[in-house]
Amino acid sequence: MSFLPRPRELNSLRAALDRSPVTVLLGPRQCGKTTLSGQLIPTHVFDLEEPRSLARLDEPQSALETLVGTVVIDEVQRKPDLFPLLRVLADRRESTRFLLLGSASPDLVKGVSESLAGRVAYHDLGPLALDEAETQTWRRLWLRGGFPRSYLAENDSASAGWREDFIRSHLERDIPALGISIAAETLRRFWLMLSHYHGQMLNLSELSRSFGVSDHSIRRYLDILAGTFMIRLLPPWHANVGKRLAKAPKLYIRDSGLFHALHTITSWEQLESHPKLGSSWEGFALEQAVRMKGIAHPFHWRTHTGSELDLVWQADGGLWGMEFKYRDAPRMTKSIHSVLRDLNLKHLWIVYPGGEVYRLHEKVTVLPVTELAGTDESGDK
């Protein structure tokens, strides 16, 4: 398999290691965390899925306390009892940096936040973004998703097979490894059901009725898939504009390739004719925007009168927005005029699959998805 350099992510990871004694690199399995950490040329590596590394850490204090340089501990969620010790070692040894690689959020791994408070930097790594793949192959990235082995597969069929294997492994192996006891088939059916709500507002009661379980169980299943980076729950932006606002998050399958796998979409022809084409585009383009613009806290906006915006975020003292439209030539709409007025946006981009950048309004630019990496907060390229 070819190697894809990821300089933006590598630079961010180095900056995190410079400012904190412990850095936690988080992201789904197989997204490239181990490959990225290897580019740092670490001094010591412990892979907690490898028996010899586990054996070396039977007595963790004696194994770690004399080490200097960059110490990588991969799949750290498998040994949460390390976190209190790492807090002590981080305070003692200024010459040592610990890089912890995890496939589950701190919410699912008890002890990370509490034990390492004030000593830890977090860096989220997702599947490949457009600026890390070949820009001209954005349709392939959209269809196959950004997991390197899926994107770089020999053909679409091999990519689809890899993703199906990934889903099965995630449900049958990765989630039980976190100490979570839910039947793999139950969670797969729930994940499939969620894919039909991709790009829609989350309605717990509707999900509960559709799946035949309690709201409490629905919340638990959602937490598991969100905590292992399979879904995104995009919270609403609240502003005092004198209007009734939607308060529910929007739900997305984070990787477009996994979304397509759940819908058995294996080719470009199938995607183009599929009824979920528009919502697939919205989820794909939104994830690309969040990744390439480094949006740490993304939101959506919707009023009860129907005015809405797919993506809202704060930066440089202002509020910015994006819409994602699978159209040949997006135009101004009543909703966009309303959003500009209600939110006083600095600028709004409409991201589409075309190839031309053009203005619709002094604050609205139509932008090809391939140009996302080149935008800035002035509204210009």
C-alpha positions, -999 to +999 in steps of 0.1 A: +000+000+000+013+035-009+023+059+019+005+093+020+023+120+039+002+141+062+022+172+069-006+193+084-014+166+110+023+159+117+030+196+124-001+198+147+011+167+166+046+181+170+032+213+184+011+194+209+041+174+221+061+206+225+035+222+248+025+192+270+043+163+287+015+140+276-003+141+242-033+119+234-037+112+196-074+101+192-091+087+161-109+056+148-089+024+142-071+022+109-071+059+103-033+062+104-024+070+140+004+045+142+018+056+108+017+092+118+034+087+152+061+066+134+071+098+115+082+114+147+109+087+150+099+078+186+125+065+211+103+038+226+071+021+213+046+000+232+017-016+212-009-028+237-023-052+211+011-070+209+018-096+237+055-086+242+045-049+248+019-060+273+044-083+291+069-054+293+042-033+310+034-060+337+054-038+360+047-004+343+066+019+367+099+000+363+093-002+326+086+035+320+102+056+348+138+055+333+128+062+297+137+095+280+127+109+246+093+103+230+075+072+243+046+060+222+019+038+238-005+025+211-041+015+219-038+029+254-075+024+261-067-013+267-047-004+299-064+025+316-045+018+349-015+034+332-030+069+335-023+076+372+013+065+367+017+087+337+006+117+357+034+110+382+060+104+355+050+135+335+057+156+366+090+140+373+107+138+339+110+169+317+131+150+292+103+125+284+072+131+263+044+105+263+023+101+231-008+080+238-027+066+208-064+058+214-093+046+194-120+057+218-128+092+233-120+101+269-157+097+276-154+060+270-120+055+286-124+061+323-095+079+339-079+099+311-094+133+318-093+129+356-057+115+359-040+137+334-058+171+339-035+200+332-008+178+318-023+166+285-029+179+250-054+163+227-051+159+189-079+143+169-069+124+137-096+114+113-095+096+080-078+113+050-089+148+041-088+162+005-055+180+011-039+147+021-052+127-008-050+137-045-073+166-050-084+155-085-095+122-071-121+137-047-149+116-061-129+085-052-124+099-017-161+106-014-171+071-026-145+051-007-141+073+024-108+084+040-095+053+057-062+048+039-066+012+031-101+018+017-090+049-003-059+032-017-075-001-025-068-016-059-104-011-071-139-001-058-148-038-051-117-043-029-124-010-011-160-021-004-147-054+009-123-037+033-150-015+047-174-044+053-146-062+071-139-030+091-175-027+102-176-063+113-143-061+132-153-028+149-185-044+162-172-079+171-137-070+184-131-033+191-162-024+210-160-055+233-124-047+239-136-015+257-156-036+281-189-029+264-213-059+262-238-054+234-245-080+208-227-071+176-258-077+154-279-054+176-254-026+173-250-032+135-288-029+130-288+003+151-259+017+130-277+009+098-309+025+111-288+057+120-275+058+084-311+065+072-311+096+095-278+109+081-279+147+079-312+149+099-321+162+133-317+137+161-351+126+175-345+102+204-382+093+207-385+084+171-353+063+172-366+046+203-399+037+186-382+026+154-357+004+172-380-009+199-358+000+229-359+027+256-345+062+252-318+053+277-306+024+255-307+047+224-285+072+242-261+044+252-258+031+216-252+067+204-225+073+230-207+042+219-207+050+182-198+087+188-171+077+213-155+054+188-156+082+161-182+064+139-209+091+141-209+129+146-236+146+167-234+182+155-249+204+182-271+234+175-257+270+177-278+291+201-280+328+198-304+354+213-321+364+181-357+364+194-366+333+174-375+298+184-345+276+176-341+239+171-323+224+200-315+189+188-282+179+172-278+167+136-266+132+130-239+122+105-220+090+097-185+105+099-168+086+071-186+087+037-171+053+028-187+037+058-220+055+051-219+040+016-210+006+029-240+006+052-262+014+021-243-012-001-232+015-024-201+002-041-197+022-073-199+058-085-228+049-108-248+035-078-240+067-058-251+091-085-285+074-088-291+068-051-318+087-032-293+095-004-269+113-029-276+148-014-273+138+022-241+118+014-226+149-002-236+171+028-219+147+053-187+143+031-182+180+025-190+189+061-163+165+074-138+179+048-145+215+059-142+206+097-109+188+091-092+212+067-102+244+084-094+230+119-128+237+133-126+226+169-163+233+178-186+230+148-224+237+151-255+238+130-283+264+130-320+260+125-351+280+134-386+267+137-395+288+107-372+268+085-341+290+082-310+268+085-273+265+080-253+233+078-222+245+096-215+274+119-183+281+138-165+309+157-131+322+146-111+354+149-138+371+169-166+364+143-191+339+132-188+320+099-209+295+080-211+270+053-238+253+033-233+221+013-252+217-020-250+190-046-260+213-074-244+226-107-249+263-098-261+271-063-280+304-059-291+327-031-322+316-012-346+331+012-330+309+039-295+322+032-307+359+034-324+351+067-292+334+081-271+364+071-295+387+089-301+366+120-265+356+127-246+386+113-221+362+097-187+375+086-189+352+055-208+322+042-195+297+017-217+274-004-196+243-011-206+224-043-191+198-066-184+222-095-151+238-105-157+276-104-155+301-076-180+329-078-197+354-056-235+356-050-234+384-024-207+404-007-208+379+021-216+347+001-192+328-021-198+296-040-168+273-036-157+240-051-150+213-025-115+210-040-108+246-029-117+242+008-081+241+019-075+275+003-102+296+020-095+321+048-117+340+072-117+371+049-141+352+026-114+351-001-093+324-016 
